[in-house]
Amino acid sequence: MSYGVEIRKSNGVLWMSPDVTPMNLVQRFQQSFVGRDDSPTIIIQLAVPVNESCMVFTRSLTGGGVAYNMTQQNGYWALAINGAAGENGNNGSPTVNVIFYVFASMVLPPSRFSAAYYDANGIMRWHAEMRPLEVFQASADGVGGGTIDTSFIPAVSSKFSGMAVISMIPGTPPTYYWGSFAWRAYGTNMSSRPLSLWTTTSSAYTPWNNTSVYYINSQNYD
């Protein structure tokens, strides 16, 4: 352990030190998607090697949202965009414009003039141009239930948040309307919204629900 300047929060939690590279913003980009239930998976390769920790957050500029899973491609982290839906459903608002915020425990080269900290081995651990990740957590009850108003403009970890039967039409056999849900951020609100819908005569799917959402204050990174 080397000795040097450390930055701590008011509660004593270590924020930065010359021995630790914090997760910080390394990539920010905007992309548009066409919302439809049968949209194929889109792979977006990130600029983060797979040996680095990585977290991604999104916010919608036009309503609606996307859902993704983290995957790997060519030695880098990538996003597998599994679906997109507009604000008023796939037909009512087909284009979804999303900003992605990518955080990683890596140091990008600073500009010519910047204060930087190095560890005992001479490796740069962080510099003054880096914007460390500050992440929050909240919960909303029920699949697709609840809207969380953060009072600022958030970006969320847009993972699937649940799957449930939306309705059922009796018959022989009955028809089930299933829906998958994902977290999205739009304006100052976060909510778990339907992302894709499908019908089946089987009830074999297992409903599930994740009420927790991770988010950031995007205004700190725009």
N, C-alpha and C positions, 0 to 999 in steps of 0.2 A: 504494500500500500504506500503510495506516495503522499506527500503532504503539500497542501496548497489551498487555494481559495475554494470554499464550498458555498453553495447557495441552498438555503433551506426555506421551507414554507414557515408560516407563523406557528404551526403546530409541531415544528421540529422535523418534519419529513424531508429527507434529502431530495433536492430537486436536481442539482448538478454538482459534479466534482471532477477533478482532473482524471479520475480513474474510471468514469462511467460515461458512456455515450447515451444520452436519453433518446427515446423515440421522438422524432421531429418531422416536420413537414418536408418531404423530399420531392413531391410531385403534386400538381394541381392541374386538372384539365376538364373540359366540358365536352359532352357528347350527346347526340340526339338518338332516340330510338323510336321505332314504330311499334305502337302497342297493339298486340293481338295475342289471343290465347295460344295459337300454334306457332309463335315466333321461335325460330331455332336458337340454340345456345350460341351466344357471341363471346368469343375469347378476346380479352384485352390484356396484352402483356404489359406489365409494369416495369419500371426501371430499378427494381429492388431484387438483388440476388437472393436465392432461396435460403442462404445461410444467415440472412438477417431477419430479425423480427419485423412483422409488417401488419398494419391495421389500416382499413379503408373506411371512409365515411362519405355519405352522399347527401345532397339536398336538391330538391326539384325546383326548377325555375318556372315551370308551366303547369304545376299540379301533376297528379299521377305519381308514378314511381317505378323503380326497378328492384329486382332482387338478384343477388349474386352469391356464388360460393367461391372461396379461395382455391386456386389450383396452381399448377406449376407448368412452365413451358420454357424450353431452351435454357434451363438453369435459372430462370427468374420467376418471381411470383406473377400470377395472372388472375384476372377476374373472369369467371364464367357467368355471364349475364343470362340467367335462366328464364327471365320473363320481364315484360314491361306492360304497363297499363296506364291509360290516360286518366285525367281527373274525372271525367264523366263516363268511364267505361271505355273499352277499346274502340268503339265506333264513334263515340261522342267527341273524343279529344285524342286522336291517334298518335300525335307526336309528343314524346316525353323528352324534355331537355334537362340534363342532369349535370351537376358539377361534382367531380370526384376529388377527395382530399386523401392523399396517400402519405402515411407516416411510417418511418422505419428507423431502426437503431443504427444508422450509418451517417457518415459525415460527407456532405458534398463540398467540393472545393469552394472556399470563400472568394470574394473579390480581392483585389490587390491590397486593400487596406481593411483589416479587420483584426480585432483582438481574438486570440485563440488560446486554448489550453491543451497541453500535451501531457501524456502520462510519463512514468519513469523511463519507458522505453522509447520515448520520442514520437509516439503515435498521437496524432491530433484526435482529441476526444470530443471537443465541441468548440464552436466559435460564436462570436456575437451576432452573426447573421442568422443563426438557426432559431427556429420557432418550435419549442418543445410541445409535445402533446399534453393537453389537459383534458381528461376524459371524465364524463359524468355518467351516472346510471339512474334510470327511473323505471317505473312499472305502470302498466295500464291493465285493468282487469278485463278478462274475457277476450275470446278470439274476435278481432276486429272491433273491440270495444274500447271506448275511452280515447279522449284527445288530451295530450299534454301540452300546455302552453308554457313555454320556457321564458317568455318575455324578451328573448333575443332570437337571432336567426340561427337555428341549430342545423347540424348535419348529423345523420344517423348511420349506424352500422346496418346496412340494408339487407339483413338476413331474413330468410323466411321465418315468420313468427307463429305460424299455425296452419292447421288444415281442419275443416269442419264441414258437416252437412248443412247446406244453406236452406234447402227445402226438400220435400219428398212428395211425389204424386203417387197415391195408392194405385195399385193395379196388380196384374199377374203377368210378369213380375212388376214390382214397384219401380219407379224411376227416381233416382237420387241425384240431386244437384249438389256437387261438391265444390268447394272453393279453397284455394290456398291464399294465405295472407302474408304480407311483408311490411316491415317498418318503412315509413317514409317521413321526410321532413319537408315542409312547405310553409313559407312564411315563418311565423314564430311557433308553429304547431308541429307536433309529432303524433302520428297515429299508425295503428296497424290496419292496413286496408287490403281488400281483395285484389289479388294480382292476376289470378287466372281462374276460370270456371270450367267445369266439365260435367257431363252426365254419364250415368252408368246404372245398370240394373242390379249392381252388386253393392252390398254394404261392407265389403271386405276391407276397405281402407280403415286405418286406425286413426281417429281424430287425435290431434295433439295441439298444444298451445304453449308458447313461451311469452310470458308477460314482461320480461326484462328487455330494456333497450339501452344501448350505449350511444352516447352522442357527444358532440363538441360544440363550442360556440364558434361558428364559422366566421364570425366577424373578426376573430383574432388571426385569421389565416387568409383573408381575402386582400 
